[in-house]
Amino acid sequence: MKKLFRKLKDKKPTGNDQGLSETTSLREALPSIAQDITPPAPIQTPVAQPSPPTTTAPPIEVLPSSNICQICFHLDATHAPRDGNLNTKDPSWAELEYNLPPDTHAAKLVPKSEDLINSANGGCMHCFIVRTALNAIHPGWENEKTILHVFLAPGVPVVVRLEFGSLITTHMSREEALQTYGFDVPVKFTVIVRDPEKPSVDVEIYRPLSPSPSGGSGTPGPGKYPSSPYCQKLYLFCLPIRRVLGFDLSSLVRHVGFGEEIPQCAGNEDSLNFINQRVNECITSHSCEGNNKLLPQLPSRVIWVQAHTPSRIQLVEPTGIRAKYIALSYCWGSVSPDTYLTDARNLESRKAGINYDELPPLLQDVVTCVRALGIEYLWVDRLCIVQGDGGDFSTQAPKMGDIYGDATLTIAAASGESENDRILLERDTKAGPFSLDLKLKGMGTLTLKVRQRTHKIETEYVGGDYGRVSTRAWIWQERLLSSRTVFFTPRALKFECHHHSVWQGYAPGVVGNSWSTHVELASSSHNAWLRLLIEFMKRNITNASDRLPAIESVMKRIAVNTGWSPFWGVFEEKLVESLGWSAIDLKTSSGQASCRMNPGHYAPTWSWASVDGEITYIHVLTDQHYAPLHQVDPLMYELQCRDLDRATGAITMIGSYLIGGIRCTIEPNASYSEESEMTREVGKYRYTHNVRVSGQHPDFLFNPDVPLMSVEGDPNQPYSGSAVRAPYGVNNATEEWTGNCLVLLVARRNKRSLALLLGASLRDIDGAAWERIGLSTSIDVSVWDEEHVKTGPVRVV
């Protein structure tokens, strides 16, 4: 059987052949798929009921297990190294992507592109499948500098990620990791240097659920598939094989999961049926938020899409009425005088009636969809909350949790960037599906399907990447609060409730995890809440002053479940742990702060809400793959809260502290170029912030929250000579500077400590208060045992 796909004879097919002849070698026939084969036309196949694989006889191995290909492992995860770690409960990619048992043997391969190509040329059928699938979606990939990631798990399609760039692996010694991160363990980094001009492509290989349109011989029937030269060259002929009673061709790819065809239009009957089936299943079978016997009470304003007016659309203000309604989650886009909204001037006219033709394209499609789903009421923030002067945003915004939580369904317009983009769109046929036919001489044809994946792999567990809606802070909250959401993405619909998620194209019984369950997870684990904050701060918001309101309803939901008390973006009961955030260092090579100051003072400086930009809690997380680290090098908190002011956010902490001196050194960045986007992000200068707290210990590094500066002035003033946050709009310093700071111990590890760096407050001079300027994880723990260390109250504003 080894010779089955390894060696073929030497005869070229004629123009009338349906593929490779039985005497043509695979290597000769397909020297360069990228050059010799033109892309296939998309294949439209009707969706039918699933036809399970034959089970009358046990599957037959093509090759002995001892000869499994070490490049692709025959696309069988059980033969490949396991992804994840059962001992540390570190989940595999498949557990994060799908709702699978924790002991599922999944694998993630990173084969070299040239190795896979050579293996395919050498006769490995499964490497050939991967190579050909990539050519169907991205012809010519073999001639580019690429990185492959192959994702394998039982029962689900094979996914191949094609990235453009190169891999760089670097090692960090224990001493280097201790100095940089405060972790007393060696660290290995694998960095992908991506081509910024070429986004990655995820390709899905699956077995079709539709019955094969082949005749008794297993060949395609007339008119069922297009007879394109491309598809003909994909047929893989093999040497004659003695028929075995009950032989199941699908056993050759039995580890490749099934998939359904995706409707070609987001608004056709199949798509509407998908939505209705998922909503009804959730309401009748799940215990999601909002699933109760009573219909929800309508919000104080809704749009009636079956109104008894000539336009049939009307803004109404119901009182005590219970009925199903749909809420909309979408990107506003830029606001102009022509933006369609409700304000104090047009409120009465909206209540008299709304003309369908005057609605922007997005709202037209949403009204059409709501009517088709048999629901009469729609809630849209821009129309149901009176905007601008004389509006009621301040009273309606706190109700967001109930409005989205009680809605029968939330429609997320993921394929649009503003109210001018439609969602009931035709699918892009360039993404597939395409047929890949493996024709075995004398046995029939085995058909696989190939398509560009509807969504990026390894992004679902952090909320997914569906376009601009995945970048907005308000939509982050709306999704977590909604009982059920359907996402209208460019390639498929996705349904999500607080039980699971399902994409169009999934085989029956295959479901994904629900990101919206993070609000429940955060109610039982503070680590889960910190991870939510990390994701939230990646989202953009138009008005910086809305950052805390955009998370307020989520915090209220968690507070109801836990009894915790929300306090300026954190929970009072977890205040000390919540101080351990730092600005994510996107510019490590330059030492610049990646976060920025807000234009106004919207939160106390100890809170993550006081800055604009991405943050991390990596130094205080203790779950998932951080658990082993904290078992050998635990974090022991010593700081305590004595008092807090709910109105201003000022906190008084009791702990150990000492005075330090900061020296910021600045050097020109030799690699800087205005023509290079990468170096423009890094900046013109390299910054190093060293702090000295004792002559007996070396200086230590710290990460500033935002750009810093030193205050000069009257030496008799308490703030004179202090390092402080540079005000909003002030550029990074271009000359070296020095300044004083207060170093406040938060927690100890075995050899290093976690400490806040504070500068004198310029706003609260009389109160002798301090403001946060950064976080350090590299201070030698023995510093805190020296005589000059003091213990007492420190007020932070």
Summary of the structure (lengths in Angstrom):
residues: 797
radius of gyration: 30.2
end to end distance: 74.4
largest distance: 97.7
contacts: 2552
relative contact order: 0.09
helix: 26%
strand: 25%
